[in-house]
Amino acid sequence: MTGAVKGPAPVLLTSAQATSTTALLAGAAARRRLDTAVLTGPGTVEELAGRPVHWYGGPLAAARIAGPLGLALLEPEDDWLPRLPREFTRRRIELTTLAEAWTLRHPAFVKPPADKSIPPAVYPDGTRLPRTGERIGPDTPVLVSEPVTFAAEYRLFLLDGQVLTGSRYARFGRLDPAPLTEAATAFAARLLDAVGDTLPSAVALDVGPIADPYDPAEHWAVVEANLPWFAHCYAADPDRVLDVVLRAAGPAAALSPADRRFARAARTAGTATG
C-alpha cells in the first residue's frame, strides 16, 4: 500500500522588516514544523511559486505578492466601525474621503480604515491633514471620529467568533503591554454575539474602556478592527496569534465562502469596477 501523495509544504512568509512579532511568529511556526521564509525581493516570490503561502507583513508588500502567490488577505470592511451600534463605539464615527476631511474645521481623530498611509492622530482641523502623495489622494478613504481617551487598550485575536488570545497594549495612549483581562474578553463576547457575522473569520480587534472625567462608570468601546497579518501581538500567546494569521492571510484556494467578501483582492477589484 502506498501512502497518500503530499503536496508542497506550506510556508510562513514574513517581511524583511524584523519586529518582535515577526520573531515570535517565526518561533511559533518552527514549533509546529512550518517552513518560514523572508521576503527579500522578487526572487523569493519565484522560489515560493506553487507552494501554499501564508503572509505576515505590511499591506504594500502584500499587494505586490498576493497575485503571484495566490494569497487571500482578509480585512474588515472599511465601514465596519461606523456601522456599529452606538453602544459599542460610544462616539461619532464617519467613513469619508480625505478630500472631505480636509474641510474639517474642528478637532477630529482621523485614520485610514486599515493601513497606515495617513498617521492616525487627533488633528486640530482638516488643514493639518496630509495632502496628496505617493500612497494617498483626495479619494483615499478615512475614518473621522469624535476624539475620546481610552484608559486602556486591548488587542484580541479572534478566530471563528472566539477570542483565542490577546493582551493589553496601552494605557492612556502609552505603550504598556499586560495580560488580557476578563472585562476585555467579556466585552468582545458581547460584541461578537451582536455583530460577529460582520467580521472575517480571522481578525484582530482592539477594545478598551473610555476615560470620562464626568462619568466614573467603566464604559467599554471598540477602538478598531485590525489586519491580523499586520498586527503586533504584544503580550498575547504567539502560537495562538499564528493560528489567526494563518487563516487571515493564506491560499485563496482555501478561502471559505463566508470569507470571500472580506478578501482584499476581491474588494479591490469591486472598487475598481464600481
ABEGO torsion letter per residue (X at the ends): XBBBBBBBBBBBBBBABBBAAAAAAAAAAAAAGBBBBBBAEAAAAAAABGBBBBBBEBAAAAAAAAAAAGBBBBBBBAAAAAABBAAAAGBBBBBBBAAAAAABABBBBBBBAABAABBBBBBABAAABBBBBAABBAABBBBBBBBBBBABBBBBBBBGGBBABEBBABBGGBBBBBBBBAAAAAAAAAAAAAAAAABBABBBBBBEBBBBAABABBBBBBABBBBAAABBAEABBAAAAAAAAAAABBBAAABBAAAAAABAAAAAAAAAAX
